[in-house]
């Protein structure tokens, strides 16, 4: 069975079929992703600039207190972010497998969302562990600072390999109504390159939507606030400094309008591939 790269457009097809889904999904992404961002800024905001420039100044520039505060912030925001992603992913699965309309945009919150949350969390954790292990193994060889970039590239490629091979575990778990972490490995056997290419295409499309949305955001904020339009680097030293009127409007448009579209593009691509590589489920089973 061949796999055409048009599965990367599954998100566009779902939005085009029912444009109001963007509004309904946007309510969820605005609340979930927005809350995760606020939690991250509230807990780790003062140290985020230090962590973002650690690669330029070297890991020795990060103290234990800074690292702990950053880790606490990320660990606090990650569950909210993943839960939001799981809710949207399940809504996308219902929309893509059912094909009908739903007054609530196929949004639910139940056992399926919790199963998908677990699948996403374990997959992300497994990918991170493997990437760190690759870097650690290469550092043990003491190849020198000149090879640090090579270690990063190899680690990233290994992580992407795992992500591609396990990419169908969300729709697979959704349809089976149980956690199925590694069933995707057999489904993707022999299809790595088409899947990798399709996901890169979906990522490129999401980046284009994000770029166009950023231009709209800048224009809207400039109209309302003129010179007070926020720059590319926000002040995250505190919530008060971060939540300026201009930044608040920017976040509202980003999380409420742009994020549901980019999330649909990225999260629907695995569903499009799954529908080709796996027998279609009964609509009544898939939609509930």
N, C-alpha and C positions, 0 to 999 in steps of 0.2 A: 504494500500500500504506500503510495507516494504522499508526501507532505508538502503542500504548496505554502509559500510564504505569506499568503493572504490571511493566515490566521492572526497575523499581527494587527489586522484591521478590525478584529472582533469588537473591540471597544467602541470604535466609530460606528459600527453597525448597530450596536445596542442603543447608543445615544441618538442616532438618526431615526431609529424606529420609534422611540418615545423620548423626545427632547425634555419632557418634564422630569425625567429621571435625574437630570443634572441638578435641578432645584432640590429635589428630595434628598439625593445623595449629598448635596452640598450642605444641607442642614446638619447631617451627621459629621461630615468632614470638618465643618466649621467648629462644631462643638468639640469633637474628639482631638483633631490635630491642633486646634487652637489651645485647648486645655493642656495638651502635652507640651506645647511650646512654652506656655506660661509657667508650668511646673519646672521645666528645665531652666528657664531664666531665673525663677525665684530661688532655686536651690543652688545652681551652678553658674549663674550668670557672671559673677565677678571673675571666675577663673577660666571661662570659655575662651577669651582672647589668648590667654597663656597656653592653653591646650592646642588651639588652632595653629599657633606658630612654633609648636614644639619641634616640628621637623626641621625648621630653619635654625633654631638655637640649640638643638640637641636634646636628647632625653634627660640629661643631667640637670637641665634648667627647670624641670618639673619636680617640685618638692612632694613629699608624701602627703602632706595636708591638701595641696592643690589637686593631686591625683585622686585622693579619696573624695573630695568635694565634687569633682567632675564625675566620678563614677557613681556617686550617690544620686546626682541629678539625672544622669542618663538612665540609671536603673529605675528611678521613680517615673520618668516620662515614658520609657519603653513600653510598659504594659498598656498604658492608655493609647499609645500610638498603634500597637499591635492589635488591640481590641477594636479600634476604629477600622483598621485595615481588614480585620476578619469580618466585621459586619458588612463592609462594602463588598468584599470578595464573595460572601454568601449571597448578597443581593444580586451581584453580577451573575453568579451561577444560576440562580432562579430565573433571572431575566433571559439568559442565554439558552437555558434548557427548556423552559416553558414556552417562551416566545409570545405569551399573551401580555395583557396589561394588568396593572395592579395599582390600586389607589394609593398605596404606600410605597411605591417604587420597589416592591419585593423586599423591603427592609423588615427584618425580624431580629429578635434577640432570644436565643434559646440554646439547646444542646448542640446544634450544628455549628453555631458561631463559636462555642467554646471548643469544640473539636478542631475547627479550622484554626482557632487561636493557638491551640497546642501544637498543631502541625507547623504553623509558621514560626512559632517560638523555637521549637526543637530544630527545625531546618536552619534557622539563622544561627543558633548556638553551635550546631554541628559545623556549619561553614566557617564560623569564626574560630573554632577550636582547630580545625584543619589548617586554616591560613596561618594562625599563630605557630602551630607546630612546624609548618614548612619554614617559616622565618627562623624559628629557634634552631631547627636542624641545620640550616645553612650557616647560621652564625657560629655554631659549634665547629664548623670547618675552618673558621678564622681566615676567610678569604680576603679580608680587608675592607676598608670603607668604600673602595671603588666598586665593590660588588653588592653594596646595600640596595642599589636600585634594581639589580638583577633579582635579588631576594624578594623585593616587593612585587615585581612583575610576575615571578613564578608563583608567589603566594596568591596574587589576584587571579591568575589563570586557573589555579587549582580551585579557588573558591567559586569561580564562574562555572567550572566543570561540574562541581557538586550542585550548584544552583540549577543548572540546565537539566541534569539527570533526575533531580528531585522536583522539577518544576510542576509536574502534573499531580503532585500529592494533594493539593488543595481541592481541585475538582473531583479527584478520585475519592477523597475522604468525604466530600460533600454528598456525592451520589451514593456511596456505600453506607453512609450514616455511621461511620466509625473511623477512628484514626488509622490511616494507612500511610505510614511514612515512606516505605520503600517500594510500594507497588509501582511507583512512577519509574523506578529504575528499569524494570522489565518493559514497560510501555515505551520508554525512550530509547531502548537498545536499537542501534543502527540508524538513529535519527538525530544524532547530536548536532551535526553541522546545519541541517535545516532549522532545527530548533534554536541553535545559537544565533543563526542569521536572522531568524524571525524576531527573536527577543531584542536583538540589537536594533532592528528596524522599528520595533515598538518603542524602544527607548528613545530613538532619534525622533520619532513622531511626538512623543511626550515632551521632549526638549523643545521642539518647535512650538507646541501649544504653550508651554511654559514661557518661552521667550516672547511670543505674541501677547500672552496675558500680562507679562511684566511691562510691556510697552503700554498696554491699556491702563495698568495700575499707575504707572508714572504719569500718564496724561491726566487721569482722573484726580490724582493727588495734587498735581501741579495746578489744576484748575481751582481746587478748593483751598490749597495752602500756599501756592506760589513758591517762593524761595524756601519755604519750610518743608518742602517735599523731602522725605527721608532718603538718605543715601544708600549705597549698597551694603555698608557695614553698620548695623544698628548698635545703639548703646545698650548693652545688656548688663550694665553694672547693677541695676536694680529694676524692679517692675515699674516703678514710677518713671525712671529714665527711658525704659523701653516702650511703655504704652503712651506715647505722645498721641495727640489726635491724628496726625498724619500716619503714624505707624499703625494705629488701630484700624484706620480705614484700609490701609494696605493689607493688613492681615485678614480683614473681613473679606476682601475681594479674593485674595490668594487662596485662603482655606475654604471659602464658601462657593467660589465659582471656578477657579482654575484647578484646584486639587481634585474635585470630583471627576473632571475630565481626564487629567493625567493618570489618576488612579484607575479609571475605567480602561484606559489604553493599556496600562501595564498589567493589571490584574485579569483582564479579559483575554489577553494573548494566550496564557496557558489553557484557558477553557477552550478557545478556538482550536488549539492543537490537540487537546484531549478528545474533542468531538470527532476529530479525524482518526486518531489512533486507537480509540476505544469504541466498542459497540455503544450505540445510543441508548440511554436509559428510557424507561417509560416516563412520559411527561408528567403523569400524575405523581409519580414517585419523586421526580427531580424537583418539582415545583414546591413541594410542601416544606 
